């Protein structure tokens, strides 16, 4: 698939994920009672928006601000974990009480899933487990909806006019403007169908998000810094 070129290879990031989870388990052993949950961030986007550079910059900023490592998780990485049994089993083995939230979520939506229910159940477990632990930036895969019940999660969305998305996809994938537009329309239709069938999400309902960003009018650095500042300010008043 040509759009797989939009982000770095999953294989190069699996090691970082495994190291992150090893550190998380070590920290869990030293948690004290009443430990305040660390924040997590979800980034949703229209296809053609440049969410991965924003998420990458945001992870670096949050690592610097908090003094703790942050992990970037996108839909390709989430899918890879779901397909690698040993890795997903290792990551999910400590989900514990989080199953209560997951079961509530699944009960609300599972009737719409049909034959793909088990696959999406695993994806949801991984997203909820990771977001509950904190210090992650999750891009896509309905993460903003799956984690709505988690008080430590903050949600953001990127949008842009079609002309911007065409130029972005043409540049990144070396496609003609016509082919880029066709790809954008097809991919956005698939995302809208996923959101409707699995999450009962109306694409026009923006109440799930803390802030929206016009990707065509704001730089990667500005968006990442704005999100980081917002999350830090929200933490101070909670």
N, C-alpha and C positions, 0 to 999 in steps of 0.2 A: 504494500500500500504506500503510495507516495507521501501521505501525511505522516507516516512514521518517521520521516526525516525531520520533522519539526522539533523534536526533542532528542536529547542524547539517548544512546542505546540503553535499554533496561539492564542488560547484563553488566554494564559498567557501574550500575548503581545498586545492585543487589548487595554487594559487599558493605556499602555504607548503611543500608537498611539493617543488615544483620548486626553490624557494630552498634548501631543506634539501639536496637532492642537489647543487646547484651548490657549496655550501660543503663538502660531503663530498668532492667531486672536488678542490677546492683543497687541502684538508687531506691528501688522499692523496698529492699531489705532494710534500709536505714530510715525509712519514713517514720515520722512520729505521729501520734494521734492528733487529729485536727489539722493535718497538713493541708495547706491551701492548694487546690488544683492549679496546675500550670495552664496557660492559655493555649488554644489551638485556633488555627485560621483556615477557613475554606475560601477558595477563589473559584467562582463560576465564570464562564465566558461564552460569548457567541463564537462560533467557529470562524477563524480568521483573525481573532484578537490574539495578541501576543502575551498570553498569561504566563508561559514558562519563564521568560526573562524576569518578569515581575516577581514571581514566586522565588526564583533563585536569589535575586537581590534582597527580597524580604527575609529569607532564611538567614542570609549573612548579617542583615541589620539586627534581627531578633537575637541571633547568637551573640552579637557584640553588646546589645543592650542588657540582656539577661545574664550573660556570662555562662550560659549553658548551650550545648549544641542543639540545633534545630534540624529537623528532617523535612525534605521536600518529597511529597508523594503525589504523583499524577496518575491519570487513569491507566496509562500503560503499565506503570509499576504495580498498581493495585491488581490489574488483570493478571500480571505475571505471578504475583504471590498466590492468587487464587488457583492458578494452574500448576503450581509447584507444591505438591502435597506436603513434603517434608518441611519446607519453609513455612507454609501457611499454618501447619500444625504447631510448629514451634512458636510462632507469633501469637496464635490464638489460645494457647494452653492456659494463659493467665487471665482470660477475659472475666471470669468470676462473676461478681455482682452485675457486671455490665449486661449480662444476658437478660436481666429483668427489663432493661430499657429496650433491648433488641426485640424481645418477644412482644412487647407492647407495639413497637413499630411494625413488626411482621404481621401481627394480628390485624392491624389497620389496613394493610395493603396487599397481603398475600393472595387474596382471591383474584387479583388481576394478573398474576404472574405466570400461571400455567406451567409449561414444561421447563421454563428457565428459573423457576423459584429457587431451587437448590443453589444454583450458581450465584444469583443475586443475594441469597441469604449469606453466603460465604463472603462476598464483597462487603455486605453491610456489617458483618461481624468484624472484619478487618478494619473498616473505616471507623466504626464506633470504638473499638478497642484502642486504636491508635490515637484518636481524638480525645478520648477520656484520659489517656496518659499525659497528653499535652506536649508542647514544644514541637508541633508539626504544622506544616503548611500543606493542605490537601487541595489539589486542583482537579475539579470535575467529578464525574461518576456519581452525581446526585448527592455529594457529600454535605452540601448546605442543608438539604432536606433531611437526610439520614441523621444528622447531628443536631437538629433543631432543639431537642430536649436537653442537650448538654449546656449547662450554664457557663462553662469555660470556653465556649466556642464563639468565634466572631466570623461574620459572613460578608463577603464582598463579591461584586460582579463587574466584569468588563463588557462593554458594548462598543460598537463603532458603526459608522455608516458603511454601506456596501463598497463604496469606492475605496475606502481605506483598507478594507479586508481583501479586496481584489489585489491591490498593490502589494500588500503584505504577503499573501500566498504566492503571487507571481514571483516575487523576489526570493522567497525562501525555498520554493519548490521548482523554480525555473520553468514556470508554466506560462502560457499565453494568457492574456486577460480573460478571453472567452472560456478557456479550460478552467482557470482559477474560479471564475464565477460559478460554473457548473459544479465544481467540487464543493464550494462553499454552500450552495443551495442543497446539494445532496446530503452533506454532512450535517447541516443544521436541521434538516428534516428528520434525520436519524436521531439526533439528540432530542428534538421536540417529541418524537414518538416515544423514545425511552422515558422521558420525563412524564409524559401523559399516561403511558401504560403501566409503568412500574411505580410511579410516585403520585399519580393523579394531580400532576402539577400543571397549572395554567401558566403558560410562558409570559403572560402579561401581569401576573401577580408578583409584585416586587417586595412584598412585605417580609420575605424571608431574609432580606439582606440589610446589613447595617449601613453600607455605603455603596453607591454605584460610581463607576469611573468611565468616562468617554476616552477610549484608548487612542483615538485620533487626535485628541487635544492635550493629552498629558503624557509626559515622558515616563519611561520605566522607573527612573529614580524617584520622580515625584509621587507616583502611585504607591510604590513600595514604602517610601518615607511617610506618606499620609496614613497608610494602613498601620504601620508600626507606631506612629504617634497616637492614633486613635485607640489601639489596643492598650497601650501604656496608660493613657488617660482613663479608660474604662476600668482598668485594674485598680487605679488609685481611689475610685469612688465606690468600688464594691466592698 
